[in-house]
Amino acid sequence: MNEEAPKLARDKDTGQMKGLVLGGAVFILILGGIATYLLIDSGDQDLESLMTHKVTRGDLIVSVTERGTLESSNNTEIKCKVRGYSTVTWVIDSGAIVKPGDELFRLDTKVIEETVSLTKTNVDLAKAKLERSKADFAHATIAIDAYLKGQFRTQMKSLEKDLSIAQTNLLTAKKMLKQSESLFKRGYVTDLEVQGHTFTVKQAELELEVKKTQIDVLERFTKEMQLEALKGRKRSSSSKMEADKAELAMTLKQRKRALEELEACVVKADRGGLVIYPSQAAWKDTPDITEGATVRKDQVLLLMPDLSQMQVKIGIHESIIDRVKSGLLAKITLPDRVLNSKVNTVSTIANPAGWWSGNVVKYDTLIHLPSETGLKPGMSAEVEVIIEHYKDILTLPVASVLQNEDGNFCWVKTPDGPQRRLLKLGDTNDVFIQVLDGVAEGEEVFLNPLTFIDEAQTQVLKSLELPEVNSTPGGSDDG
C-alpha cells in the first residue's frame, strides 16, 4: 500500500498535465468551431472563399518597426565650468526660445566668492615674498664683486705690505749680524751679542715665510672657499626667487580661475535658438537640471540643438539586430508628415537591460532626417526599417502555415479535399512568408487550417502528447 502511493501520485500529476494540455487544444478547437459557425451564419459570404488563399507571385517587404523620438545630431552643449559640485539656483525652462545674451542658468556663488577673496590675499603675500627673494638675489650677486674688488684685494695688499716689511727686517737683521761678527773678531763685542743678532735673523726669516704662506693660502684656498660660498648663496637665492615667481604665477592663475568660475556661475546664450534639457536617465522621474539640483564640472546642463540636422534614435531588438545595417531604407512617420531616409549608424554595444526597459536588450540605431522646417527634439516618430524587399516571389499568408516537430505544413484545396503539403519556407514579415518549395502558383491553400481541417487538429494534438513517465528511475510499474 505504501509503495504504490508515490506511483499513484505521479500518475495523477502526469494525468493532470495531459488534461491541461489536451483541454487547451480542445478549447482552441471549440473556438475554431465557433468561428466556423459565425462564418457560415454570415449568409451571403462564400465560406470556401473566406477559408482559402490563392498562391500568387508578388513583392514581399520584410521590415521592423520601432518607436523613437527626434533629436539633433549637432547639439551645442552648455556645460558647468565650475570645479567640484555646485547648486543650481535658477534654470530656464526646457523648450524656451532665447536670444543672444539671455540668461540660461545660475549657480550658487557663496563658496566661489570666498575663494576669490582668499586668492586675493594669497596673491599679495606671494608678491611680498617674491620681492624679498629678489632683494636677496641682488645682494648675493653684489657680494661676489664686493669680495673680489674689496675684501680680497684689501687682504692681499695688507699681506704684501707685511711681506715687504718682513723682507726689509730680514735684510737689516743680516747686516747687523754681519757687522757684529766683524766687531767680534776685533774684540769689540761679545759672543752673546753675535748670538742675539743671529737669533734676530732667524726670526726675520720665519716671519718672512709666514707672510709668504699667508699670501699663498689667501690666493689658493681662502679666495676659492669664499667665492664658492658667495656663489652658492647666489644660486640659492636665485632658486628661491624662481620658486617664489612660480608660486606667484600659480596664485595669480588660481585667482584668475576663481574669477572665471564666478563669472561662469551665470551663463548666457552666445546665440539665439531653442534650448532643451539633456535626456534624463530612463530610471529617473525628474530631469538632472532643476532648481536646487547639484551639478558637477563638465556636466552638460543644457543643449541648443541644430534644427537643420535632426535624427531619430530607435532601439532594435537583439533578435533581429544582425539584419539591420547602415544604408537600409527607413520610413519615418511623424504626427504631421511621413519622411523617407536611410539607417545611418547601428550601435555595436547593447543598451543595458533593466526594469525600466522590461529587461529587453536593444541596440541604438540612428536615422538622419532630411532638413525640413517644423522638426523639433522630443517629437515622437514611428520608424519602419526595410530589411529586405523581395520581388516576384511566391508567398503564403502566415495564417495558412502550421508548424510542428515534423516541419512546416499547409493544406491545399483539391477536388478530393484538403491535401497536406510539406513546405520549404524563406523570409517572412509576420503576415506573409516566402515559399521556396511545396506549393505552386495558382493553387489555393486553406487559412487557419487548425480551425477547419481535422488532419491539422490531429497533428496539433499529436505534438501535444506527453511522454510516459516511469514511477521510479530504472524500475517497473509493478510496484
C-alpha positions in Angstrom: 0.0 0.0 0.0 2.8 2.5 0.9 4.9 1.6 -2.1 2.0 2.3 -4.5 1.3 5.7 -3.1 4.2 7.6 -4.9 3.3 5.9 -8.2 -0.3 6.8 -7.9 0.7 10.4 -7.1 3.0 10.6 -10.1 0.4 9.1 -12.4 -2.1 11.6 -11.1 0.3 14.6 -11.8 1.0 13.3 -15.3 -2.7 12.9 -15.9 -3.3 16.4 -14.8 -0.6 17.8 -17.1 -2.1 15.8 -20.1 -5.5 17.0 -19.1 -4.4 20.7 -19.1 -2.7 20.4 -22.5 -5.5 18.5 -24.1 -8.0 20.8 -22.5 -6.2 23.8 -24.1 -6.2 22.1 -27.5 -9.9 21.3 -27.2 -10.5 25.0 -26.2 -8.8 26.0 -29.4 -10.9 23.6 -31.5 -14.0 24.9 -29.8 -13.0 28.5 -30.7 -12.5 27.3 -34.3 -15.9 25.8 -34.3 -17.5 29.0 -33.2 -15.6 30.9 -35.8 -16.8 28.4 -38.5 -20.4 28.8 -37.2 -20.1 32.6 -37.4 -18.7 32.4 -40.9 -21.5 30.0 -42.1 -24.0 32.2 -40.4 -22.8 35.3 -42.3 -25.2 34.3 -45.1 -24.1 35.9 -48.4 -20.4 35.3 -48.0 -18.9 32.1 -49.5 -17.3 30.0 -46.8 -14.6 28.5 -49.0 -13.5 31.9 -50.4 -13.0 33.1 -46.8 -11.2 29.9 -45.9 -8.7 29.8 -48.8 -6.0 32.0 -50.4 -4.7 31.7 -54.0 -0.9 31.4 -54.2 0.4 34.2 -56.3 3.7 35.9 -57.1 4.4 39.3 -55.8 6.6 41.5 -53.7 7.4 40.8 -50.0 8.7 43.6 -47.8 10.4 42.5 -44.6 10.7 45.3 -42.1 11.0 46.1 -38.4 9.0 48.9 -36.8 10.1 50.7 -33.7 9.1 54.0 -32.0 11.6 56.7 -31.1 12.0 60.4 -30.6 13.6 63.1 -32.6 16.9 64.7 -31.6 19.5 66.8 -33.1 22.7 65.2 -34.4 24.6 68.5 -33.8 23.9 69.9 -30.3 25.7 72.8 -28.8 26.4 71.6 -25.3 26.3 74.1 -22.4 28.4 72.7 -19.6 29.1 73.5 -16.0 32.6 75.2 -15.9 32.8 75.4 -12.1 35.0 72.9 -10.4 33.6 70.5 -7.8 29.9 70.4 -7.2 27.6 73.4 -7.4 23.9 74.0 -6.7 21.6 75.3 -9.4 19.7 78.4 -8.2 17.8 79.0 -11.4 17.5 77.4 -14.9 15.5 78.4 -18.0 12.6 76.2 -19.0 13.2 73.4 -21.5 11.9 74.3 -24.9 12.4 78.0 -24.5 13.5 80.2 -27.4 16.3 82.5 -26.4 18.1 85.5 -28.0 21.9 86.1 -27.7 22.7 87.4 -24.2 19.7 85.8 -22.5 20.4 84.1 -19.2 20.3 80.3 -19.3 21.1 79.3 -15.7 22.7 80.5 -12.5 24.7 78.6 -9.8 25.2 79.4 -6.2 28.2 81.7 -5.7 28.8 81.8 -1.9 31.7 79.3 -2.0 33.4 80.9 -5.0 33.2 84.4 -3.6 35.1 83.2 -0.5 37.7 81.6 -2.8 38.1 84.9 -4.8 38.7 86.8 -1.5 41.2 84.2 -0.3 43.1 84.2 -3.6 43.5 88.0 -3.4 45.2 87.7 0.0 47.4 84.9 -1.3 48.4 87.0 -4.3 49.5 89.9 -2.1 51.6 87.6 0.2 53.2 85.9 -2.8 54.2 89.3 -4.3 55.8 90.4 -1.0 57.7 87.1 -0.8 59.0 87.4 -4.3 60.3 91.0 -3.6 62.3 89.7 -0.6 63.7 86.9 -2.8 64.7 89.5 -5.5 66.5 91.6 -2.9 68.4 88.6 -1.5 69.4 87.6 -5.1 70.7 91.1 -5.8 72.6 91.1 -2.5 74.2 87.8 -3.3 75.2 89.0 -6.8 76.8 92.2 -5.5 78.6 90.3 -2.7 80.8 88.4 -5.2 82.1 91.6 -6.8 82.4 93.2 -3.4 84.6 90.4 -2.2 86.9 90.3 -5.3 87.3 94.0 -5.6 87.1 94.9 -1.9 87.8 92.4 0.8 90.1 90.1 -1.1 92.2 92.9 -2.6 92.5 94.6 0.9 93.7 91.4 2.5 96.2 90.8 -0.3 97.6 94.4 -0.1 97.9 94.1 3.7 99.8 90.8 3.4 102.0 92.1 0.6 102.9 95.1 2.8 103.7 92.8 5.7 105.8 90.7 3.3 107.8 93.7 2.2 108.4 94.7 5.9 109.5 91.2 6.7 111.9 91.2 3.8 113.3 94.6 4.9 113.6 93.3 8.5 115.5 90.2 7.3 118.0 92.3 5.3 118.5 94.6 8.3 119.0 91.7 10.6 121.5 90.1 8.3 123.5 93.3 8.1 123.5 93.7 11.8 124.7 90.1 12.2 127.5 90.6 9.7 128.6 93.8 11.4 128.5 92.1 14.9 130.6 89.2 13.6 133.2 91.7 12.3 133.3 93.5 15.5 133.5 90.3 17.5 136.7 89.4 15.6 138.2 92.7 16.6 137.1 92.2 20.2 134.7 95.0 20.4 131.5 92.9 21.0 130.9 89.8 22.9 129.8 86.4 21.6 126.4 86.9 23.3 125.7 89.9 21.1 126.6 87.9 18.0 124.2 85.1 19.1 121.5 87.8 19.6 121.9 89.1 16.1 121.9 85.5 14.7 118.5 84.8 16.5 117.1 88.1 15.1 118.0 86.9 11.5 116.2 83.6 12.1 113.2 85.3 13.5 113.0 87.6 10.5 113.3 84.6 8.1 110.4 82.9 9.9 108.3 86.0 9.7 109.0 86.2 6.0 108.0 82.6 5.4 104.8 83.2 7.4 103.8 86.1 5.2 104.5 84.2 2.0 102.4 81.3 3.4 99.6 83.6 4.2 99.6 85.1 0.8 99.7 81.6 -0.8 96.7 80.4 1.4 94.7 83.5 0.6 95.3 83.1 -3.2 94.8 79.3 -3.4 92.3 78.5 -0.7 90.7 81.3 1.1 89.7 83.1 -2.1 88.2 80.0 -3.7 86.3 79.0 -0.5 84.9 82.5 -0.1 83.9 82.6 -3.8 82.2 79.2 -3.7 80.2 80.3 -0.6 79.1 83.5 -2.2 78.2 81.8 -5.5 76.3 79.1 -3.6 74.4 81.8 -1.8 73.6 83.4 -5.1 72.4 80.2 -6.6 70.3 79.5 -3.6 68.7 83.0 -3.7 68.2 82.6 -7.5 66.3 79.3 -6.9 64.3 80.8 -4.1 63.4 83.7 -6.4 62.3 81.4 -9.2 60.2 79.3 -6.8 58.6 82.5 -5.5 57.9 83.6 -9.1 56.3 80.2 -9.8 54.2 80.5 -6.6 53.0 83.9 -7.6 52.2 82.7 -11.1 50.2 79.8 -9.6 48.4 82.1 -7.2 47.5 84.5 -9.9 46.3 81.6 -12.0 44.1 80.4 -9.1 42.7 83.9 -8.7 42.0 84.2 -12.4 40.3 80.8 -12.4 38.2 81.7 -9.4 37.1 85.0 -11.1 36.3 83.0 -14.3 34.3 80.5 -12.3 32.5 83.3 -10.5 31.6 84.7 -13.9 30.7 81.2 -15.1 28.0 80.9 -12.4 25.8 83.0 -14.7 25.7 81.5 -18.2 24.2 83.5 -21.1 23.4 82.4 -24.6 26.0 83.0 -27.2 23.5 82.7 -30.0 19.7 82.6 -30.4 17.7 79.4 -30.8 15.9 76.6 -28.9 17.1 75.4 -25.5 16.3 72.0 -24.2 17.4 69.8 -21.2 19.6 66.8 -21.8 17.9 63.5 -22.0 17.4 62.2 -18.5 18.3 58.6 -17.4 15.5 56.1 -18.1 15.2 55.2 -14.4 14.8 58.8 -13.2 11.4 60.6 -12.8 12.8 64.1 -12.9 15.5 65.8 -15.1 19.0 66.2 -13.8 18.8 70.0 -14.2 16.3 71.7 -11.9 16.4 74.4 -9.2 18.2 73.0 -6.1 19.9 70.2 -8.1 23.6 69.5 -7.5 25.8 69.6 -10.7 29.4 68.8 -11.3 32.2 70.2 -13.5 31.8 69.4 -17.2 28.3 68.1 -16.7 26.0 69.0 -19.7 23.4 71.3 -18.3 21.6 72.4 -21.4 21.6 71.7 -25.2 21.0 74.1 -28.1 20.1 71.8 -31.0 20.7 72.5 -34.6 17.2 72.0 -36.0 18.6 71.6 -39.5 20.4 68.4 -38.6 17.7 66.2 -37.0 17.8 62.4 -36.4 15.7 59.8 -34.7 17.0 57.2 -32.4 15.3 53.8 -32.1 16.1 50.6 -30.3 16.4 47.4 -32.4 15.8 44.1 -30.5 18.7 41.8 -30.2 16.9 39.0 -32.1 17.0 41.0 -35.4 19.9 43.4 -34.9 22.2 41.3 -37.2 19.9 42.1 -40.1 19.9 45.8 -39.6 22.8 47.6 -41.4 23.7 51.1 -42.4 22.1 52.3 -45.6 18.8 50.4 -45.2 15.8 52.4 -46.3 13.7 53.8 -43.4 10.2 55.2 -43.4 9.6 57.8 -40.6 6.0 58.5 -39.7 5.6 61.8 -37.6 2.4 63.3 -36.2 2.1 65.6 -39.2 4.1 64.0 -42.0 5.9 61.0 -43.4 9.7 61.2 -44.3 11.9 58.7 -46.2 15.5 58.3 -45.2 18.2 55.6 -44.5 19.8 54.0 -41.5 22.9 56.0 -40.6 24.6 54.0 -37.8 23.9 50.9 -35.8 25.5 50.5 -32.3 27.7 47.5 -31.7 27.0 47.6 -28.0 23.6 46.9 -26.5 22.0 49.2 -24.0 22.0 47.7 -20.5 18.7 46.0 -19.7 16.8 46.9 -16.6 13.4 47.0 -15.0 12.8 50.4 -16.8 13.2 48.6 -20.2 11.3 45.5 -19.2 14.7 43.6 -19.3 14.6 43.8 -23.1 18.0 44.1 -24.8 18.1 46.6 -27.6 20.7 48.3 -29.8 20.6 52.1 -30.5 20.1 52.8 -34.2 20.2 56.3 -35.7 18.4 57.5 -38.8 19.3 61.0 -40.1 16.3 63.1 -41.3 16.2 65.4 -44.3 16.3 69.1 -43.4 12.7 70.3 -43.0 11.0 73.0 -41.0 8.9 72.2 -38.0 11.1 69.3 -36.8 11.8 69.6 -33.0 13.6 67.5 -30.5 11.3 65.2 -28.5 8.7 64.7 -31.3 7.5 61.1 -31.4 8.2 59.0 -34.5 7.4 55.6 -35.8 10.2 54.2 -37.9 9.9 51.3 -40.3 13.3 49.9 -41.4 13.1 48.0 -44.6 15.3 44.9 -44.1 14.6 43.1 -47.4 12.4 43.8 -50.4 11.8 40.6 -52.4 10.3 40.9 -55.9 8.2 38.4 -57.9 8.3 35.6 -55.4 5.7 33.0 -54.2 4.2 33.9 -50.8 1.7 32.4 -48.4 -0.2 34.0 -45.6 1.4 33.1 -42.3 -2.1 32.1 -41.1 -2.1 29.2 -43.6 1.1 27.6 -42.2 1.1 25.1 -39.4 4.3 24.1 -37.7 5.1 21.0 -35.6 8.0 18.8 -34.9 7.9 17.3 -38.3 8.2 20.6 -40.2 6.0 23.3 -41.7 2.8 22.3 -43.5 -0.1 23.8 -45.3 -3.3 22.3 -46.8 -4.1 22.8 -50.4 -7.6 22.7 -51.8 -8.0 19.8 -54.3 -11.1 18.1 -55.9 -10.5 15.3 -53.5 -10.5 17.6 -50.5 -7.7 19.3 -48.4 -4.2 17.9 -49.2 -1.3 18.3 -46.8 1.9 19.7 -48.2 5.4 19.9 -46.6 6.8 23.4 -47.1 10.2 24.8 -47.5 10.0 28.4 -46.4 12.1 31.6 -46.6 11.8 35.0 -45.1 8.7 36.4 -43.5 7.2 39.7 -42.4 4.8 38.1 -39.9 1.9 38.5 -42.4 3.2 36.7 -45.5 6.0 34.2 -45.8 8.2 33.3 -48.8 7.6 29.8 -50.2 10.6 28.1 -51.7 9.0 24.7 -52.3 5.8 22.8 -51.5 3.1 24.7 -53.5 2.7 26.1 -57.0 1.4 29.4 -58.3 -2.3 29.4 -58.7 -3.0 26.7 -56.0 -5.4 27.6 -53.2 -4.4 27.0 -49.6 -6.6 26.9 -46.6 -6.4 29.7 -44.0 -6.3 28.8 -40.3 -6.2 25.0 -41.1 -6.4 24.2 -37.4 -9.9 25.6 -37.3 -11.4 23.8 -40.3 -9.3 20.7 -41.1 -9.5 17.5 -38.9 -6.0 16.4 -40.0 -4.5 19.7 -38.8 -6.2 19.3 -35.5 -4.9 15.7 -35.2 -1.3 17.0 -35.9 -1.5 19.5 -33.2 -3.0 17.1 -30.6 -0.2 14.6 -31.6 2.5 17.1 -31.0 1.0 18.0 -27.6 1.0 14.4 -26.3 3.3 14.0 -23.3 5.7 11.0 -23.0 5.0 8.3 -20.4 6.9 8.8 -17.1 8.1 5.8 -15.1 7.2 5.7 -11.4 10.8 5.0 -10.3 14.1 5.6 -12.2 15.1 2.3 -13.9 12.2 0.5 -12.2 8.9 -1.0 -13.3 5.3 -0.1 -12.6 4.6 -3.4 -10.9 5.4 -1.8 -7.6 
